[in-house]
Structures are given as C-alpha cells and as structure tokens.
Amino acid sequence: MPYHSIVLVKQVPDTANVTAEAMKSDGTVNRAALPAIFNPEDLHALETALELRDRFGGTVTAVSMGPPKAADVLRSCLYRGANRAILLTDRRAAASDTLATSYILAQTVQAIGGADLVFAGRQAIDGDTAQVGPQCAEKLGIPQITYLEQLVDVRDRSVRVRRNTGSGWEIVEAPLPVLITVMETANRPRPEGARRVHRFKRARVEAEVAAEVKLALPDATDDEQAAETARRVEALRKQGLLIEQWDLDRIGADLDRCGLSGSPTKVFRIQAIVLTKEGYTEIPPTEEGIRRLVHELVLDHSIG
Ligand SMILES: Cc1cc2nc3c(=O)[nH]c(=O)nc-3n(C[C@H](O)[C@H](O)[C@H](O)COP(=O)(O)OP(=O)(O)OC[C@H]3O[C@@H](n4cnc5c(N)ncnc54)[C@H](O)[C@@H]3O)c2cc1C
C-alpha cells in the first residue's frame, strides 16, 4: 500500500560554526554572518520518508517556511529523491514564534490535502525548542510520536515506531494519519544523487527567478522585468523545475495567527554566556561527591 508523506524541513544558521560576528550588538543572531544549512535532524526525517516510499510506494513532499533562500534546502530534498517541494514564503510570516510557525505549517499541510505521515526533525539547531512538530500535530488534530529512532513497521493504517525515552526506548503504535519527529540516530541520510543534482540544479522558486531577472536586466522597466520573470517561470514549469512558492493567502491563513501578531512569545532578556573555566571537574558518584558538588553550586550561586 503506497503512503504519502510530508516532511517539514528548515534552513538554519550553522550554529556549530559560530564566529565572532555571529551575534549583533543588540544580542540577536546575525544570520547573515553564519552559513545557512539543512537542519541536521530534518535530513533524518527526510530519509525516513524516502525509505518508506522506496519500500511501499507513494510520494514525499518537502515543505519549508522561510525566505526565498530557503529554497536551497528544498533543492537538496529534490536531489535526494523528494517528489515535490513547496516553499511557504511571505513577509507577513516574519517574526513568527513557534505557535505561529506551527499554525502556518499545519495550514500548509492541510492545503496540500493532508498526508498519511507528516515527518519533522525532533529539533531545529537555532530555535532549539522542539515545539514545532508537536504543535503542528495538535493543530492538525492527529496523533504524534516524538523521538523516532526506528520506523519498525507500517501496516495498513497504522505505524509502529521505536522511540527514544531518554533513558531507553519503547515501541509505540499509532493510527494514520500521524506526525512523527525524528532523531539523528534514526538512520544515515542518503547523499544527494548525482543524476538528480544534474536534473534539479536549475530548479527555482519564482522569487529567485525574479531576483535573477533583476540582475540580468538592470535597465529594464518593472513591467519588462515582470514579463521576463513570467516567461522564465513558465519555461521552468514546463520542464518540471519550478519549486512551488506559496504565500499565506494560498493556505487560507488567518493573518492574526501569523507573524508578530500571532506570536505571544516575549523575549525578556538575551544574555551572552561566556564560559571561563577550562577543562572539567570529575565528581565521584558517592554521597560525599554529591555533597561537595551541591556545596560548590551554592557557593557560586548556581543554586540556592
Ligand atoms: C519573538 C520571536 C520572533 C522570532 N522571529 C523570527 C524571525 O523573524 N525569523 C525566523 O526565522 N525565526 C524567528 N523566530 C524563531 C522562530 O520562532 C523559530 O525558528 C521557529 O518557530 C521554529 O522553532 P524552533 O527553531 O525552535 O524549531 P523546533 O521546534 O526545534 O523544530 C522542530 C522541527 O520543526 C520543523 N520546523 C521548524 N521550523 C520550520 C520551518 N520554518 N519550516 C519547516 N519546518 C520547520 C523542522 O522539522 C524542525 O526540525 C522568532 C522567535 C521568537 C520567539
């Protein structure tokens, strides 16, 4: 039986390669100074969906919400074997917190027509909240299984998953449709396929085409640039190289639930933590060791 999957993939700043310019003077992240990468656990979510499709048939649709540059991760999904890619990009979605982000992604899943399985990474390495997957499931009104380590079986309309519990694992079962968040221990993501890279390297979203036209025809009028963009977009569509670009109207979003107005999170304070201590202290697993540790933590005001 074929299964249709949607995978939520996010482009993130590479927080593993932080340089001195990574933070702005106001304490916020300087995204322009960090290379943008495929959120690592989303690669494992994609791989889980691709393996499922390879085994049972069906389709894999990759969805990302972000600026036009996020089309990079969608191209990477196509290079790895995704059947379809959709970029939700809209200025009115800027400044969305996890509540608004998950609302927009859930609306997108619904606008696609739903799926048997929706996969997400467990966590994004920039926001780090691990809230978006579970919040999407809640808004879609479907069950969720978090922390997948192994997709044990899919049979008819149910799925069995081995999930990490932090101190071990458990096997859980859920009816389809279901949303599953995937851990990096789940599998080894396949590399981008050379043939598919060759085929999809010219795949673009409309906003990228418009930017390219602007560069190529700087002296053309707005109307001429728009006409050339429309011509190129149509040519890409015919070749199957147009990455779908959706906006908030396309998914019937309630604008009060998107962007800043849909984001109740208030950032109270941003604190730069500078680690001064070098090396590490080993605490023996004894009553005395714990007593000494607590004493030290009280002395430096970490607790108490
Ligand atoms: C007040 C406030 C303002 C913010 N403004 C901005 C802003 O202007 N621009 C900005 O980029 N961020 C902004 N953020 C950060 C934004 O809220 C988070 O990046 C976003 O909600 C995802 O949360 P997370 O990174 O913790 O993802 P997690 O919950 O850790 O992600 C889990 C999984 O959900 C999926 N997922 C998460 N986000 C996306 C996405 N965008 N597309 C597809 N799949 C996704 C992925 O599969 C990911 O692995 C803001 C946050 C706050 C609190």
Ligand as a Chemical Component Dictionary entry (heavy atoms), coordinates in Angstrom:
data_LIG
# 
_chem_comp.id                   LIG 
_chem_comp.type                 NON-POLYMER 
_chem_comp.pdbx_formal_charge   0 
_chem_comp.three_letter_code    LIG 
# 
loop_
_chem_comp_atom.comp_id 
_chem_comp_atom.atom_id 
_chem_comp_atom.alt_atom_id 
_chem_comp_atom.type_symbol 
_chem_comp_atom.charge 
_chem_comp_atom.model_Cartn_x 
_chem_comp_atom.model_Cartn_y 
_chem_comp_atom.model_Cartn_z 
_chem_comp_atom.pdbx_ordinal 
LIG C1  C1  C 0 9.540  36.628 19.281 1  
LIG C2  C2  C 0 10.185 35.745 18.279 2  
LIG C3  C3  C 0 10.413 36.218 16.993 3  
LIG C4  C4  C 0 11.015 35.395 16.044 4  
LIG N1  N1  N 0 11.230 35.866 14.800 5  
LIG C5  C5  C 0 11.803 35.096 13.861 6  
LIG C6  C6  C 0 12.034 35.568 12.538 7  
LIG O1  O1  O 0 11.727 36.715 12.210 8  
LIG N2  N2  N 0 12.620 34.737 11.633 9  
LIG C7  C7  C 0 12.967 33.458 12.000 10 
LIG O2  O2  O 0 13.492 32.713 11.142 11 
LIG N3  N3  N 0 12.744 32.969 13.232 12 
LIG C8  C8  C 0 12.176 33.763 14.163 13 
LIG N4  N4  N 0 11.974 33.289 15.407 14 
LIG C9  C9  C 0 12.355 31.924 15.688 15 
LIG C10 C10 C 0 11.183 31.037 15.328 16 
LIG O3  O3  O 0 10.184 31.125 16.291 17 
LIG C11 C11 C 0 11.623 29.603 15.316 18 
LIG O4  O4  O 0 12.754 29.486 14.483 19 
LIG C12 C12 C 0 10.547 28.714 14.725 20 
LIG O5  O5  O 0 9.314  28.883 15.368 21 
LIG C13 C13 C 0 10.902 27.259 14.846 22 
LIG O6  O6  O 0 11.153 26.939 16.178 23 
LIG P1  P1  P 0 12.429 26.125 16.527 24 
LIG O7  O7  O 0 13.558 26.687 15.754 25 
LIG O8  O8  O 0 12.532 26.012 17.983 26 
LIG O9  O9  O 0 12.072 24.712 15.864 27 
LIG P2  P2  P 0 11.856 23.318 16.543 28 
LIG O10 O10 O 0 10.533 23.281 17.196 29 
LIG O11 O11 O 0 13.049 22.937 17.350 30 
LIG O12 O12 O 0 11.816 22.494 15.185 31 
LIG C14 C14 C 0 11.356 21.145 15.143 32 
LIG C15 C15 C 0 11.120 20.762 13.714 33 
LIG O13 O13 O 0 10.018 21.502 13.179 34 
LIG C16 C16 C 0 10.237 21.738 11.789 35 
LIG N5  N5  N 0 10.326 23.179 11.545 36 
LIG C17 C17 C 0 10.580 24.157 12.423 37 
LIG N6  N6  N 0 10.577 25.358 11.796 38 
LIG C18 C18 C 0 10.322 25.104 10.489 39 
LIG C19 C19 C 0 10.212 25.916 9.314  40 
LIG N7  N7  N 0 10.351 27.241 9.341  41 
LIG N8  N8  N 0 9.942  25.307 8.136  42 
LIG C20 C20 C 0 9.779  23.950 8.075  43 
LIG N9  N9  N 0 9.891  23.145 9.136  44 
LIG C21 C21 C 0 10.153 23.716 10.328 45 
LIG C22 C22 C 0 11.540 21.049 11.431 46 
LIG O14 O14 O 0 11.260 19.724 11.009 47 
LIG C23 C23 C 0 12.278 21.047 12.772 48 
LIG O15 O15 O 0 13.263 20.049 12.868 49 
LIG C24 C24 C 0 11.392 34.086 16.390 50 
LIG C25 C25 C 0 11.143 33.618 17.687 51 
LIG C26 C26 C 0 10.565 34.437 18.622 52 
LIG C27 C27 C 0 10.343 33.887 19.991 53 
# 
loop_
_chem_comp_bond.comp_id 
_chem_comp_bond.atom_id_1 
_chem_comp_bond.atom_id_2 
_chem_comp_bond.value_order 
_chem_comp_bond.pdbx_ordinal 
LIG C1  C2  SING 1  
LIG C2  C3  SING 2  
LIG C2  C26 DOUB 3  
LIG C3  C4  DOUB 4  
LIG C4  N1  SING 5  
LIG C4  C24 SING 6  
LIG N1  C5  DOUB 7  
LIG C5  C6  SING 8  
LIG C5  C8  SING 9  
LIG C6  O1  DOUB 10 
LIG C6  N2  SING 11 
LIG N2  C7  SING 12 
LIG C7  O2  DOUB 13 
LIG C7  N3  SING 14 
LIG N3  C8  DOUB 15 
LIG C8  N4  SING 16 
LIG N4  C9  SING 17 
LIG N4  C24 SING 18 
LIG C9  C10 SING 19 
LIG C10 O3  SING 20 
LIG C10 C11 SING 21 
LIG C11 O4  SING 22 
LIG C11 C12 SING 23 
LIG C12 O5  SING 24 
LIG C12 C13 SING 25 
LIG C13 O6  SING 26 
LIG O6  P1  SING 27 
LIG P1  O7  DOUB 28 
LIG P1  O8  SING 29 
LIG P1  O9  SING 30 
LIG O9  P2  SING 31 
LIG P2  O10 DOUB 32 
LIG P2  O11 SING 33 
LIG P2  O12 SING 34 
LIG O12 C14 SING 35 
LIG C14 C15 SING 36 
LIG C15 O13 SING 37 
LIG C15 C23 SING 38 
LIG O13 C16 SING 39 
LIG C16 N5  SING 40 
LIG C16 C22 SING 41 
LIG N5  C17 SING 42 
LIG N5  C21 SING 43 
LIG C17 N6  DOUB 44 
LIG N6  C18 SING 45 
LIG C18 C19 SING 46 
LIG C18 C21 DOUB 47 
LIG C19 N7  SING 48 
LIG C19 N8  DOUB 49 
LIG N8  C20 SING 50 
LIG C20 N9  DOUB 51 
LIG N9  C21 SING 52 
LIG C22 O14 SING 53 
LIG C22 C23 SING 54 
LIG C23 O15 SING 55 
LIG C24 C25 DOUB 56 
LIG C25 C26 SING 57 
LIG C26 C27 SING 58 
# 
